Amino acid sequence: MKLVHLLYPDKNGCIYCKKINGLIKIIPFKTPCLFCEKMVGAIQGEGCECVWDDFDFNTPVSVYDPLAEYDRINDFKIIAKEKRLKLWEYRNYKANLDRQNTIALQHSIPLSDEDNSPHREELLAAIRKYCEEFRDYGLEPPVNFPHLYDAELEDWLETWSEFDPYPG
């Protein structure tokens, strides 16, 4: 069924593009979306409204996490629909909260004083544990793992520690 997808850019200005099946950066007046047959609007200047066949939803979809959308669409053959959608909903929800609160990581925060500090090793071990525990849901470590600031690792852990695939 053809559905409208409201594609909001992430903190890097990127959205998921169904036509190329990847992420593209929105650049005012230069975005390739302007000439795409899938584009039907611009969400009042906040992103792109695109239409394509989607078998996971029955109503228009707001997409706040373009990488989660990419994973949802491309993992349909290897991850069961229920698990894929649960993970997508959670990632999309968190991205929307970040967007609403304009939360941005400060890259001025230094890495641990020592690359092998006990705190950093605990963070890395905890992330590996979560990824192993939720492997069936397609959970992977954050991009550039383990070469991230401690604050970024802590934020990732905080986000995923709230994920509950079996609520209630």
Buried (B, 14 or more C-beta within 10 A) or exposed (E): EEBBBBBBBBEEEBBBBBBEEEBBEBEEEEBBBEEBEBBEEBEEEEBBBBBEEBEEEEEEBEBBBBBBBBBBBBBEEEBEEEBBBBBBEBBBBBBBEBBEEEEEEEEEEEBBEEEEEEEBEEBBEBBEEBBEEBEEBBBEBBEEBEEBBBBBBBBBBEBBEEBEBEEE
